[in-house]
């Protein structure tokens, strides 16, 4: 892990980890975007609660 990434905020580290995971599993871009939309909606609801 690079020094910059080590010092990055948690959300940046999470994004990098998720990108790597999705790329390693060759998930189609369209499927990733659809899944991220569902995830985003779910977590936005959690913020309201």
N, CA, C and O atoms as CSV, one atom per row, in Angstrom:
chain,resi,resn,atom,element,x,y,z
A,1,UNK,N,N,0.855,-1.182,0.000
A,1,UNK,CA,C,0.000,0.000,0.000
A,1,UNK,C,C,0.893,1.235,0.000
A,1,UNK,O,O,1.863,1.305,0.755
A,2,UNK,N,N,0.566,2.203,-0.843
A,2,UNK,CA,C,1.376,3.411,-0.933
A,2,UNK,C,C,1.188,4.278,0.309
A,2,UNK,O,O,0.198,4.160,1.031
A,3,UNK,N,N,2.164,5.146,0.534
A,3,UNK,CA,C,2.102,6.044,1.687
A,3,UNK,C,C,0.859,6.927,1.619
A,3,UNK,O,O,0.206,7.172,2.633
A,4,UNK,N,N,0.538,7.402,0.417
A,4,UNK,CA,C,-0.637,8.259,0.249
A,4,UNK,C,C,-1.922,7.516,0.625
A,4,UNK,O,O,-2.797,8.061,1.298
A,5,UNK,N,N,-2.013,6.274,0.180
A,5,UNK,CA,C,-3.216,5.505,0.479
A,5,UNK,C,C,-3.292,5.167,1.965
A,5,UNK,O,O,-4.378,5.170,2.546
A,6,UNK,N,N,-2.182,4.886,2.567
A,6,UNK,CA,C,-2.147,4.589,3.999
A,6,UNK,C,C,-2.690,5.769,4.801
A,6,UNK,O,O,-3.362,5.588,5.816
A,7,UNK,N,N,-2.394,6.961,4.336
A,7,UNK,CA,C,-2.814,8.170,5.046
A,7,UNK,C,C,-4.155,8.716,4.551
A,7,UNK,O,O,-4.637,9.731,5.055
A,8,UNK,N,N,-4.744,8.060,3.589
A,8,UNK,CA,C,-6.002,8.537,3.008
A,8,UNK,C,C,-7.157,8.342,3.985
A,8,UNK,O,O,-7.081,7.504,4.883
A,9,UNK,N,N,-8.221,9.113,3.810
A,9,UNK,CA,C,-9.419,8.934,4.638
A,9,UNK,C,C,-10.018,7.541,4.417
A,9,UNK,O,O,-9.778,6.901,3.394
A,10,UNK,N,N,-10.786,7.100,5.380
A,10,UNK,CA,C,-11.386,5.764,5.334
A,10,UNK,C,C,-12.213,5.571,4.069
A,10,UNK,O,O,-12.149,4.507,3.455
A,11,UNK,N,N,-12.986,6.575,3.668
A,11,UNK,CA,C,-13.844,6.404,2.495
A,11,UNK,C,C,-13.039,6.205,1.210
A,11,UNK,O,O,-13.496,5.520,0.295
A,12,UNK,N,N,-11.860,6.790,1.135
A,12,UNK,CA,C,-11.001,6.600,-0.036
A,12,UNK,C,C,-10.433,5.180,-0.035
A,12,UNK,O,O,-10.408,4.519,-1.073
A,13,UNK,N,N,-9.982,4.715,1.123
A,13,UNK,CA,C,-9.471,3.342,1.231
A,13,UNK,C,C,-10.559,2.327,0.873
A,13,UNK,O,O,-10.298,1.342,0.182
A,14,UNK,N,N,-11.773,2.578,1.347
A,14,UNK,CA,C,-12.888,1.686,1.045
A,14,UNK,C,C,-13.165,1.667,-0.454
A,14,UNK,O,O,-13.381,0.602,-1.033
A,15,UNK,N,N,-13.161,2.834,-1.079
A,15,UNK,CA,C,-13.396,2.908,-2.522
A,15,UNK,C,C,-12.341,2.123,-3.291
A,15,UNK,O,O,-12.669,1.387,-4.221
A,16,UNK,N,N,-11.091,2.275,-2.911
A,16,UNK,CA,C,-10.005,1.550,-3.584
A,16,UNK,C,C,-10.184,0.049,-3.398
A,16,UNK,O,O,-10.035,-0.714,-4.353
A,17,UNK,N,N,-10.498,-0.380,-2.190
A,17,UNK,CA,C,-10.717,-1.809,-1.929
A,17,UNK,C,C,-11.867,-2.361,-2.764
A,17,UNK,O,O,-11.762,-3.449,-3.329
A,18,UNK,N,N,-12.957,-1.616,-2.840
A,18,UNK,CA,C,-14.114,-2.070,-3.610
A,18,UNK,C,C,-13.790,-2.149,-5.103
A,18,UNK,O,O,-14.169,-3.108,-5.775
A,19,UNK,N,N,-13.095,-1.146,-5.611
A,19,UNK,CA,C,-12.698,-1.158,-7.021
A,19,UNK,C,C,-11.832,-2.375,-7.320
A,19,UNK,O,O,-12.042,-3.068,-8.315
A,20,UNK,N,N,-10.867,-2.625,-6.458
A,20,UNK,CA,C,-9.983,-3.781,-6.665
A,20,UNK,C,C,-10.775,-5.084,-6.640
A,20,UNK,O,O,-10.558,-5.959,-7.478
A,21,UNK,N,N,-11.681,-5.217,-5.694
A,21,UNK,CA,C,-12.490,-6.432,-5.580
A,21,UNK,C,C,-13.339,-6.649,-6.829
A,21,UNK,O,O,-13.394,-7.753,-7.371
A,22,UNK,N,N,-13.989,-5.598,-7.273
A,22,UNK,CA,C,-14.851,-5.706,-8.451
A,22,UNK,C,C,-14.043,-6.016,-9.710
A,22,UNK,O,O,-14.473,-6.807,-10.549
A,23,UNK,N,N,-12.885,-5.396,-9.837
A,23,UNK,CA,C,-12.043,-5.656,-11.009
A,23,UNK,C,C,-11.477,-7.069,-10.987
A,23,UNK,O,O,-11.391,-7.719,-12.029
A,24,UNK,N,N,-11.092,-7.548,-9.811
A,24,UNK,CA,C,-10.555,-8.910,-9.695
A,24,UNK,C,C,-11.590,-9.955,-10.092
A,24,UNK,O,O,-11.241,-11.028,-10.584
A,25,UNK,N,N,-12.860,-9.638,-9.877
A,25,UNK,CA,C,-13.935,-10.582,-10.196
A,25,UNK,C,C,-14.582,-10.290,-11.552
A,25,UNK,O,O,-15.597,-10.888,-11.908
A,26,UNK,N,N,-13.987,-9.374,-12.293
A,26,UNK,CA,C,-14.454,-9.041,-13.641
A,26,UNK,C,C,-15.950,-8.751,-13.697
A,26,UNK,O,O,-16.652,-9.230,-14.588
A,27,UNK,N,N,-16.426,-7.970,-12.744
A,27,UNK,CA,C,-17.844,-7.614,-12.705
A,27,UNK,C,C,-18.098,-6.559,-13.788
A,27,UNK,O,O,-17.355,-5.585,-13.906
A,28,UNK,N,N,-19.146,-6.766,-14.568
A,28,UNK,CA,C,-19.477,-5.840,-15.653
A,28,UNK,C,C,-19.789,-4.443,-15.108
A,28,UNK,O,O,-20.407,-4.293,-14.054
A,29,UNK,N,N,-19.352,-3.448,-15.839
A,29,UNK,CA,C,-19.532,-2.061,-15.418
A,29,UNK,C,C,-20.994,-1.733,-15.150
A,29,UNK,O,O,-21.311,-1.069,-14.163
A,30,UNK,N,N,-21.879,-2.191,-16.018
A,30,UNK,CA,C,-23.298,-1.910,-15.852
A,30,UNK,C,C,-23.824,-2.504,-14.549
A,30,UNK,O,O,-24.626,-1.880,-13.854
A,31,UNK,N,N,-23.369,-3.713,-14.221
A,31,UNK,CA,C,-23.800,-4.366,-12.982
A,31,UNK,C,C,-23.265,-3.633,-11.764
A,31,UNK,O,O,-23.965,-3.499,-10.760
A,32,UNK,N,N,-22.040,-3.161,-11.846
A,32,UNK,CA,C,-21.453,-2.401,-10.734
A,32,UNK,C,C,-22.258,-1.135,-10.481
A,32,UNK,O,O,-22.588,-0.821,-9.337
A,33,UNK,N,N,-22.571,-0.416,-11.538
A,33,UNK,CA,C,-23.311,0.836,-11.377
A,33,UNK,C,C,-24.707,0.607,-10.823
A,33,UNK,O,O,-25.175,1.385,-9.992
A,34,UNK,N,N,-25.373,-0.438,-11.264
A,34,UNK,CA,C,-26.698,-0.760,-10.733
A,34,UNK,C,C,-26.611,-1.131,-9.251
A,34,UNK,O,O,-27.437,-0.702,-8.446
A,35,UNK,N,N,-25.614,-1.925,-8.905
A,35,UNK,CA,C,-25.439,-2.325,-7.508
A,35,UNK,C,C,-25.102,-1.122,-6.630
A,35,UNK,O,O,-25.615,-0.997,-5.518
A,36,UNK,N,N,-24.248,-0.245,-7.127
A,36,UNK,CA,C,-23.886,0.943,-6.350
A,36,UNK,C,C,-25.082,1.856,-6.118
A,36,UNK,O,O,-25.181,2.498,-5.073
A,37,UNK,N,N,-25.981,1.916,-7.077
A,37,UNK,CA,C,-27.194,2.713,-6.903
A,37,UNK,C,C,-28.045,2.150,-5.770
A,37,UNK,O,O,-28.567,2.904,-4.949
A,38,UNK,N,N,-28.185,0.836,-5.725
A,38,UNK,CA,C,-28.939,0.191,-4.650
A,38,UNK,C,C,-28.263,0.444,-3.305
A,38,UNK,O,O,-28.924,0.782,-2.324
A,39,UNK,N,N,-26.967,0.283,-3.267
A,39,UNK,CA,C,-26.204,0.493,-2.029
A,39,UNK,C,C,-26.331,1.935,-1.559
A,39,UNK,O,O,-26.554,2.192,-0.376
A,40,UNK,N,N,-26.189,2.871,-2.486
A,40,UNK,CA,C,-26.285,4.293,-2.139
A,40,UNK,C,C,-27.657,4.612,-1.551
A,40,UNK,O,O,-27.757,5.291,-0.529
A,41,UNK,N,N,-28.707,4.122,-2.195
A,41,UNK,CA,C,-30.058,4.362,-1.686
A,41,UNK,C,C,-30.242,3.784,-0.291
A,41,UNK,O,O,-30.841,4.420,0.575
A,42,UNK,N,N,-29.731,2.589,-0.076
A,42,UNK,CA,C,-29.842,1.928,1.226
A,42,UNK,C,C,-29.142,2.741,2.310
A,42,UNK,O,O,-29.696,2.944,3.390
A,43,UNK,N,N,-27.928,3.205,2.026
A,43,UNK,CA,C,-27.168,3.935,3.028
A,43,UNK,C,C,-27.719,5.347,3.238
A,43,UNK,O,O,-27.603,5.890,4.336
A,44,UNK,N,N,-28.308,5.943,2.219
A,44,UNK,CA,C,-28.941,7.240,2.416
A,44,UNK,C,C,-30.145,7.120,3.337
A,44,UNK,O,O,-30.401,8.015,4.142
A,45,UNK,N,N,-30.895,6.011,3.226
A,45,UNK,CA,C,-32.016,5.757,4.134
A,45,UNK,C,C,-31.516,5.590,5.559
A,45,UNK,O,O,-32.160,6.049,6.503
A,46,UNK,N,N,-30.371,4.935,5.721
A,46,UNK,CA,C,-29.803,4.737,7.062
A,46,UNK,C,C,-29.397,6.060,7.691
A,46,UNK,O,O,-29.471,6.217,8.910
A,47,UNK,N,N,-28.970,7.009,6.873
A,47,UNK,CA,C,-28.608,8.328,7.399
A,47,UNK,C,C,-29.816,9.055,7.979
A,47,UNK,O,O,-29.708,9.759,8.983
A,48,UNK,N,N,-30.955,8.877,7.341
A,48,UNK,CA,C,-32.183,9.533,7.782
A,48,UNK,C,C,-32.679,8.966,9.101
A,48,UNK,O,O,-33.208,9.687,9.947
A,49,UNK,N,N,-32.500,7.664,9.261
A,49,UNK,CA,C,-32.998,7.000,10.477
A,49,UNK,C,C,-32.170,7.354,11.630
A,49,UNK,O,O,-32.431,6.894,12.741
